[in-house]
Amino acid sequence: MDHGIEQRLAITPETAGNVYSGGGISVPPTLADAPATFRSSVLAQEAFGAEVVQHYAHLAQREVGHARRQVTGAERQRWFSRA
């Protein structure tokens, strides 16, 4: 994809540190928010096509939902230690 070259975008300085706290970059605040951000990206739709973007955003939403239903080993250990 040569969007940056075609649009003659300037190369910005490397981002260091926490991009969620004033890094000047727009990053979805949570993994659960990422599929909607991707789905609404005009750049993604132009680069990959609307059908591909919808497909991957839907797949990502399903994966996030699946992950939310999983109990991790750390959660089990914490819960059993409090029982």
Biotite code that builds the C-alpha atoms (Angstrom):
import biotite.structure as struc

atoms = struc.array([
    struc.Atom([0.000, 0.000, 0.000], chain_id="A", res_id=1, res_name="MET", atom_name="CA", element="C"),
    struc.Atom([1.504, 3.332, -0.994], chain_id="A", res_id=2, res_name="ASP", atom_name="CA", element="C"),
    struc.Atom([-1.028, 5.714, 0.538], chain_id="A", res_id=3, res_name="HIS", atom_name="CA", element="C"),
    struc.Atom([1.658, 7.717, 2.350], chain_id="A", res_id=4, res_name="GLY", atom_name="CA", element="C"),
    struc.Atom([3.689, 8.150, -0.821], chain_id="A", res_id=5, res_name="ILE", atom_name="CA", element="C"),
    struc.Atom([0.688, 9.074, -2.980], chain_id="A", res_id=6, res_name="GLU", atom_name="CA", element="C"),
    struc.Atom([-0.571, 11.568, -0.395], chain_id="A", res_id=7, res_name="GLN", atom_name="CA", element="C"),
    struc.Atom([2.967, 12.851, 0.216], chain_id="A", res_id=8, res_name="ARG", atom_name="CA", element="C"),
    struc.Atom([2.544, 12.422, 3.943], chain_id="A", res_id=9, res_name="LEU", atom_name="CA", element="C"),
    struc.Atom([5.390, 13.678, 6.084], chain_id="A", res_id=10, res_name="ALA", atom_name="CA", element="C"),
    struc.Atom([7.285, 11.137, 8.127], chain_id="A", res_id=11, res_name="ILE", atom_name="CA", element="C"),
    struc.Atom([6.564, 11.850, 11.761], chain_id="A", res_id=12, res_name="THR", atom_name="CA", element="C"),
    struc.Atom([9.025, 11.310, 14.587], chain_id="A", res_id=13, res_name="PRO", atom_name="CA", element="C"),
    struc.Atom([9.087, 7.900, 16.237], chain_id="A", res_id=14, res_name="GLU", atom_name="CA", element="C"),
    struc.Atom([6.489, 7.534, 18.964], chain_id="A", res_id=15, res_name="THR", atom_name="CA", element="C"),
    struc.Atom([7.902, 6.417, 22.274], chain_id="A", res_id=16, res_name="ALA", atom_name="CA", element="C"),
    struc.Atom([6.105, 5.771, 25.516], chain_id="A", res_id=17, res_name="GLY", atom_name="CA", element="C"),
    struc.Atom([2.408, 5.364, 26.103], chain_id="A", res_id=18, res_name="ASN", atom_name="CA", element="C"),
    struc.Atom([0.446, 6.257, 22.951], chain_id="A", res_id=19, res_name="VAL", atom_name="CA", element="C"),
    struc.Atom([-2.794, 6.233, 24.943], chain_id="A", res_id=20, res_name="TYR", atom_name="CA", element="C"),
    struc.Atom([-1.703, 9.288, 26.934], chain_id="A", res_id=21, res_name="SER", atom_name="CA", element="C"),
    struc.Atom([-1.111, 12.136, 24.558], chain_id="A", res_id=22, res_name="GLY", atom_name="CA", element="C"),
    struc.Atom([1.098, 10.456, 22.001], chain_id="A", res_id=23, res_name="GLY", atom_name="CA", element="C"),
    struc.Atom([-0.586, 12.368, 19.177], chain_id="A", res_id=24, res_name="GLY", atom_name="CA", element="C"),
    struc.Atom([-1.776, 9.126, 17.584], chain_id="A", res_id=25, res_name="ILE", atom_name="CA", element="C"),
    struc.Atom([-5.356, 7.911, 17.478], chain_id="A", res_id=26, res_name="SER", atom_name="CA", element="C"),
    struc.Atom([-5.437, 4.400, 18.919], chain_id="A", res_id=27, res_name="VAL", atom_name="CA", element="C"),
    struc.Atom([-8.613, 2.582, 19.978], chain_id="A", res_id=28, res_name="PRO", atom_name="CA", element="C"),
    struc.Atom([-8.666, 2.599, 23.800], chain_id="A", res_id=29, res_name="PRO", atom_name="CA", element="C"),
    struc.Atom([-9.447, -1.127, 24.036], chain_id="A", res_id=30, res_name="THR", atom_name="CA", element="C"),
    struc.Atom([-9.166, -4.212, 21.871], chain_id="A", res_id=31, res_name="LEU", atom_name="CA", element="C"),
    struc.Atom([-12.968, -4.384, 21.898], chain_id="A", res_id=32, res_name="ALA", atom_name="CA", element="C"),
    struc.Atom([-13.090, -0.927, 20.244], chain_id="A", res_id=33, res_name="ASP", atom_name="CA", element="C"),
    struc.Atom([-10.625, -1.830, 17.492], chain_id="A", res_id=34, res_name="ALA", atom_name="CA", element="C"),
    struc.Atom([-13.041, -3.678, 15.139], chain_id="A", res_id=35, res_name="PRO", atom_name="CA", element="C"),
    struc.Atom([-15.391, -0.679, 14.978], chain_id="A", res_id=36, res_name="ALA", atom_name="CA", element="C"),
    struc.Atom([-12.457, 1.658, 14.372], chain_id="A", res_id=37, res_name="THR", atom_name="CA", element="C"),
    struc.Atom([-11.200, -0.592, 11.567], chain_id="A", res_id=38, res_name="PHE", atom_name="CA", element="C"),
    struc.Atom([-14.699, -0.942, 10.096], chain_id="A", res_id=39, res_name="ARG", atom_name="CA", element="C"),
    struc.Atom([-15.126, 2.842, 9.909], chain_id="A", res_id=40, res_name="SER", atom_name="CA", element="C"),
    struc.Atom([-11.674, 3.498, 8.442], chain_id="A", res_id=41, res_name="SER", atom_name="CA", element="C"),
    struc.Atom([-11.947, 5.047, 5.013], chain_id="A", res_id=42, res_name="VAL", atom_name="CA", element="C"),
    struc.Atom([-8.297, 4.222, 4.375], chain_id="A", res_id=43, res_name="LEU", atom_name="CA", element="C"),
    struc.Atom([-8.837, 0.523, 5.182], chain_id="A", res_id=44, res_name="ALA", atom_name="CA", element="C"),
    struc.Atom([-11.885, 0.385, 2.915], chain_id="A", res_id=45, res_name="GLN", atom_name="CA", element="C"),
    struc.Atom([-9.982, 2.005, 0.059], chain_id="A", res_id=46, res_name="GLU", atom_name="CA", element="C"),
    struc.Atom([-6.976, -0.290, 0.544], chain_id="A", res_id=47, res_name="ALA", atom_name="CA", element="C"),
    struc.Atom([-8.765, -3.607, 1.073], chain_id="A", res_id=48, res_name="PHE", atom_name="CA", element="C"),
    struc.Atom([-12.335, -3.052, -0.116], chain_id="A", res_id=49, res_name="GLY", atom_name="CA", element="C"),
    struc.Atom([-15.483, -2.746, 1.974], chain_id="A", res_id=50, res_name="ALA", atom_name="CA", element="C"),
    struc.Atom([-16.268, -6.482, 1.936], chain_id="A", res_id=51, res_name="GLU", atom_name="CA", element="C"),
    struc.Atom([-12.832, -7.464, 3.231], chain_id="A", res_id=52, res_name="VAL", atom_name="CA", element="C"),
    struc.Atom([-12.956, -4.807, 5.955], chain_id="A", res_id=53, res_name="VAL", atom_name="CA", element="C"),
    struc.Atom([-16.428, -5.965, 7.038], chain_id="A", res_id=54, res_name="GLN", atom_name="CA", element="C"),
    struc.Atom([-15.299, -9.592, 7.070], chain_id="A", res_id=55, res_name="HIS", atom_name="CA", element="C"),
    struc.Atom([-12.214, -8.973, 9.217], chain_id="A", res_id=56, res_name="TYR", atom_name="CA", element="C"),
    struc.Atom([-14.024, -6.553, 11.543], chain_id="A", res_id=57, res_name="ALA", atom_name="CA", element="C"),
    struc.Atom([-16.741, -9.171, 12.071], chain_id="A", res_id=58, res_name="HIS", atom_name="CA", element="C"),
    struc.Atom([-14.136, -11.870, 12.701], chain_id="A", res_id=59, res_name="LEU", atom_name="CA", element="C"),
    struc.Atom([-12.344, -9.599, 15.190], chain_id="A", res_id=60, res_name="ALA", atom_name="CA", element="C"),
    struc.Atom([-15.616, -8.906, 17.032], chain_id="A", res_id=61, res_name="GLN", atom_name="CA", element="C"),
    struc.Atom([-16.210, -12.650, 17.340], chain_id="A", res_id=62, res_name="ARG", atom_name="CA", element="C"),
    struc.Atom([-12.680, -13.194, 18.665], chain_id="A", res_id=63, res_name="GLU", atom_name="CA", element="C"),
    struc.Atom([-13.092, -10.424, 21.249], chain_id="A", res_id=64, res_name="VAL", atom_name="CA", element="C"),
    struc.Atom([-16.396, -11.964, 22.344], chain_id="A", res_id=65, res_name="GLY", atom_name="CA", element="C"),
    struc.Atom([-14.783, -15.384, 22.614], chain_id="A", res_id=66, res_name="HIS", atom_name="CA", element="C"),
    struc.Atom([-11.886, -14.007, 24.672], chain_id="A", res_id=67, res_name="ALA", atom_name="CA", element="C"),
    struc.Atom([-14.321, -12.297, 27.057], chain_id="A", res_id=68, res_name="ARG", atom_name="CA", element="C"),
    struc.Atom([-15.939, -15.644, 27.829], chain_id="A", res_id=69, res_name="ARG", atom_name="CA", element="C"),
    struc.Atom([-12.640, -17.371, 28.672], chain_id="A", res_id=70, res_name="GLN", atom_name="CA", element="C"),
    struc.Atom([-11.392, -17.721, 32.224], chain_id="A", res_id=71, res_name="VAL", atom_name="CA", element="C"),
    struc.Atom([-7.626, -17.365, 32.458], chain_id="A", res_id=72, res_name="THR", atom_name="CA", element="C"),
    struc.Atom([-5.316, -19.289, 34.745], chain_id="A", res_id=73, res_name="GLY", atom_name="CA", element="C"),
    struc.Atom([-4.589, -16.087, 36.668], chain_id="A", res_id=74, res_name="ALA", atom_name="CA", element="C"),
    struc.Atom([-8.309, -15.543, 37.272], chain_id="A", res_id=75, res_name="GLU", atom_name="CA", element="C"),
    struc.Atom([-8.751, -19.121, 38.475], chain_id="A", res_id=76, res_name="ARG", atom_name="CA", element="C"),
    struc.Atom([-5.807, -18.811, 40.836], chain_id="A", res_id=77, res_name="GLN", atom_name="CA", element="C"),
    struc.Atom([-7.103, -15.519, 42.250], chain_id="A", res_id=78, res_name="ARG", atom_name="CA", element="C"),
    struc.Atom([-10.636, -16.871, 42.712], chain_id="A", res_id=79, res_name="TRP", atom_name="CA", element="C"),
    struc.Atom([-9.529, -20.149, 44.309], chain_id="A", res_id=80, res_name="PHE", atom_name="CA", element="C"),
    struc.Atom([-7.151, -18.332, 46.665], chain_id="A", res_id=81, res_name="SER", atom_name="CA", element="C"),
    struc.Atom([-10.078, -16.256, 47.932], chain_id="A", res_id=82, res_name="ARG", atom_name="CA", element="C"),
    struc.Atom([-12.497, -19.183, 48.343], chain_id="A", res_id=83, res_name="ALA", atom_name="CA", element="C"),
])
